[in-house]
Amino acid sequence: MLACGLASVLFLAGCNRGSGRVEVAYVSAVQAVLRDHVAAVYEKTGVVKNGERVEVLDRDRRFVKVRTQDGAMGWVEQRYLVDQGVFDQIQKLAADNKNDPVQAQGTTRNDTNLHVEPGRDTEHLYQISSGEKLALLKRGTAEKPGVVAPPPRVAAVTGKQKEEDKKPVPIVEDWWLVRDSHDRVGWVLARMVDLDVPLDIAQYAEGQRIVAYFVLDQVQDGDKKVPQYLTVMSEPKDGLPFDFNQIRVFTWNVRHHRYETAYHERIEGMLPVTVSQENFDKEGVLPVFTIRVLDDNGNVSERKYKLNTPIVRRVLAPGQEPQRTSSKRTSAKRAARQKP
């Protein structure tokens, strides 16, 4: 009984068969070789690939003996495997974020891992190849392990430096929660993804980072339809306490055949941004977008806007008073004279 209990703790195959309990693991490497012995000299018994489910039969230091679903058996390094818990976390991410609105489309710059949480040291299962198309859902941040920011430069130091100035400041990196072409969801390092922002509007970023973009509607210009866009942007740096700090609407001038800024507002906000359509009686059905705004106390509230080309206006709830902001709205006449 004691032997069986010990074997159960160690998940050995003999006890697993007796109790009906099977330990499984999943391959987190692109692929790994199965070997017949844990030794410097061995025979190859098979190959396992990323995401493949295997049954754990035995353990020996840093190696695990596994059986594939095709019946191949062999030893593989432990570092190439993750347990059922990691797989379940990835599945939960996919389920919890199944209906999240997509904030942007992107392409992986390099091969990268799909993590269960933001952070380079967090567990991962799937590996995404370079050039993979991704749907971006949420932004997150995490400290870069083992790295701190250099101390700030000062022209002169008088007196004793404050103790807090001597403390190392961690470097914080941006991460994206993404969905890949196989509907797998997880976190990737933001710098590993290039947003597929249309060049027509990307050229007007003016040194800012486009965080997300949305097609509001389309206008007819001759024999083609041209999309009109909402972009949300931020400073080109990681670790900010907000997801974006300005919004910008680009409308298409059919007379001059070019994009122009119809609306520009500086405001600290959090994703997600949602875009839909709404009926405004005499104005008809118009595109609307809703942003989530941060106040000075960290509270989040929603603001809705409508686009009646080329004018963007706040949509206020009954009894709601407009708040003073640093917004800048251009009239149609002014937009016609000014390229963004």
N, C-alpha and C positions, 0 to 999 in steps of 0.2 A: 504493500500500500504506500509506504514511504517512497519507494523507488518510483512508483507511478506518479506520486505527487510531485516529486522532484522533476521527473521527466515532463510533467505538465507545465511546470514553471519555465523550464528550458525550451518548451515547445518541440520536443523531440518527436520524431515520426512515429516510433512505436507506441508511445502513450497517446498521441493524437489519434491514431487509428483506433485505439481501444476506446477512447472517450468520444470519438466522432468530431473532435475539435481539430481544425486545421489552421495553422498560421500561414498567412499569405503575405507577400511583399510585392512591390512594384518597382520596375526598373526605371531609375531616374537618369541614367546615362543615355547618350545617343544609341550606343550598343555596347555590349560587353561579352567577353568570351567565357564559355563554361569550360572548366578543366577537370580532368579525372582525379587529380591529386592536388593537395595543398603542398606544393614543392616547387623548387626552381625549374625542374624538368617535368613537363606534364604533356598529356595528350589533349587536344581540343575535342570536346564532346558536343559542342553546339554554340549557338549565339543567341543572346536575348536582346531585344530592342526597347527603345524608350516607351514607357507606359505599359509594357507587357506585365501581365499578372503571373506570378510564380508561387509555388508552394514551398515553404521552408521545411527542410528535412533535418538539418543538423547545423551546428556552428563549430568553428575552430578558430579561435583568436579573431583575426580580421577577415575571415572568409565565412561564407554561408553556402551550405549545400542546398540546391533548389531543384525542383522538377517543373518543367514548363507544361503548358496545357497540351502540347504535342507529345509529352512523355519523355522528352530529353532531360537528362540529369547531369549535374556537375556542380563544381564549386565556383563561386563568383565573389569578388571583393565586396565587403559589406558597404563600402562607400558608394557603390552603384545601386543601392536599394533603399527604398523608404517603406515604412510600415503602413498598415491599413489606415491608421489615424491621419496620415498626410493625404492619402487618397480621399478619405472622407471629407477632409477640409476643402480640398479642391472641388469636390462634388457639391458641397454646401455653398461655396462661393458662386458656382454656376446657378444653383437653384435660387439663392437669395437675390441675385442680380439679373435674373432672367429677363425682367421687364424694364430694366433701367434704360433711360433714354441715352442714345449714343451722342457723345459730345463732339467727336471728331473721328476721322479715319486716319490711320497711320500705317507706316511700313517699318519693319525692323531693320536697323542699320547693320546689326551683326547677329550671330547666333546668340540667343539669350534664354535664361531660365524663367519659368512661370512659377512665382513664389506664392505661398499661402498668405503671407503678410508682407508689407513693405519692409525692406531691409536685406542687405547682402548676405547676412548670416542666417536668415530664416530658411525653413525647409522649402524645397521645391520638388516637383515631380516631372512635369513635361519640359522639354526643350523645344524652343521655337527657332526655326531656321532663318537665316538672313533673307530679307525680301518678303517675309510673310506679311499679309495684310491683316490689320487688327482694327477692331472697333474699340475706341477709348471711352471708358465709362466714368471713372472717378480719379481724382488726384489724391495722393497721399505723400507723406514725407517720412524719412527715417535718417538717423545719424549714420554717417559713413564710418565704419569701424576702424579704429586705430589711427584716425586722422583728426587733427585739430587745426583751427584757423590760426594764422600768424598774428602776433599782437599788433594792434594798430600803431601806425607811425605817428609820432608827435615831434613837433619842432623843438620843444624844450620841456624838460621835466623839472618842476620845482617842488621841493618837499618830498615826502614819502609817497610812493605810488600806492594808490588804493589797493587793498587786498583783493577786491573783486576783479581788478584789472589784471591781476596775475594769474587768475584761474584760466585754464585752457578752455577755449570755446570750440565745441564740436562742429564739424562741417555737416550740414543737413542737405540731403539730396531729395529731389522730387521723384515720385513713383507714379505709375499709372495702373489702375485696374483695367484690364483689357479682356476682350473676347476674341479668340482666334477663329480661323475659318472652320475649325472642327467643333465650335461652340464650347471650347474649354476656356475657363475664366481663371485669372490669377493676376498677380502683381509683377510688373516689369519695371526696371530702371528707366526713368523717363528719357535719359539721354541716349538710350538704345533705340528710340523710336522717333522717326521723322514724320511730322504731320503732313498729310497729303493736301495741303492748302492750295486751292486753285491759284495759279500764278497771277491771274488778273487782279486778285486782291492781296496776295502775299507781298507784292511789290510795294504796297502802301503801309506796311507794318511800322515804318519809321523807327526802326531800332527796337521795337517792342516785340515781345514773344506772343504769338497767337496761341492761345490756350485751347480754344474751341471755336468752331464755326458751323453755321447752319444756313441752309437755303430757306428763305422766307417765302418766296414765290418766284414766278417767272413773268417777264414782260415780252411782248411781241415787238421785234425790231426787224421789219422787212419779212424775210422768209425764215427767220430763226427766232427761237425763244431763248432769252437770256436770263439766268438766275440772278436774284437779288439776295444779298447776304447779310447776316448778322455775325459779327466776330466779337469774341471777348479776348482781351489782351492783358498782359502783365509785364512787369519789368523782367529783363532777361537774366534772372537769377533764381536759384533754388532756395527752398526753405522758407518762403514768405508765409505769413500767417493767414493769408487769403489766397483764393484760387485765381482771382483776376482783379484788376483795379480800373478797368475802363471797358466800355462797350462801344461798338461802332457799327452803324448800318450803312451798307453800300447799295445805292440804287443805280439803275441804268438810265442814262440820259439818251433817249431815242433820237434826239436831234443831233447830238454831237457824237453818239455811238461810243460812249465811255462810261466808266464807273465814276460816281461822285459820292461824297459823304453826305448822307441825309441826316445823320444824327450821331452825336459823339458825347458820351457822358463819362466822367471819372467817378468811380464809385467802387468801394471794396465789396467783393461778392464771393459767393461760394457756389460751386457746381452742385447739382446739375442745373443747366438752363433747359427750359422746355419750350417747344415751338408747336403751335397748332393754328386753327382757324376759328373765327367767331363771327356771328351775324350781328351787325351794328345797324339794323333797320335801314335808314335812308342811305347809309354808306355802303350797305351790302355786306357780303362776307369778306373779311379782311384777315390777313395773317397777323397773329399775335405771338408775343414771346414773353416769358416770365423769368425773371432773375431773382436770386436769393441774395439779399443785401445784409451785410454785417454792420451793426451799430458799434458805438464806442465801448459798449459793455460786452461785446461778443455775441449778442443776440441776433438771430436771423429772422428777417421778414421778407415777404415776397412783394415784388412790384411787377405789374403787367403793363405791356406796351402794345400799341397797334400800329401797323404800317398801312397808310393810305397814300400810296406812292405819289410824291416823294416825301410826304410828311409823316413823322413818327411822333406819337403823343402817348402820355401816360393814360392808362385806363383806371379810373378811380372807382372804388366800391361806393355804394350809396352812403352819403354822410362822411366820406373820407376826404380829408384836406390834403392838398399837395404839400410835400415837404421841400424845404429849400435845399438844393443840391448845387454842385458845381457843373451842372449839365450845360451842354452847348448844342443847341439845335439850329441848323441852318435852314433857311427858307429855300424854296425851289429856285427863286431868282438868284440867291447867293450861291447855291450849289451849282447852278449852270455856269457860273463864272469861275468856279474854283475846282481844280482837280485835287483829289485827296493826296 
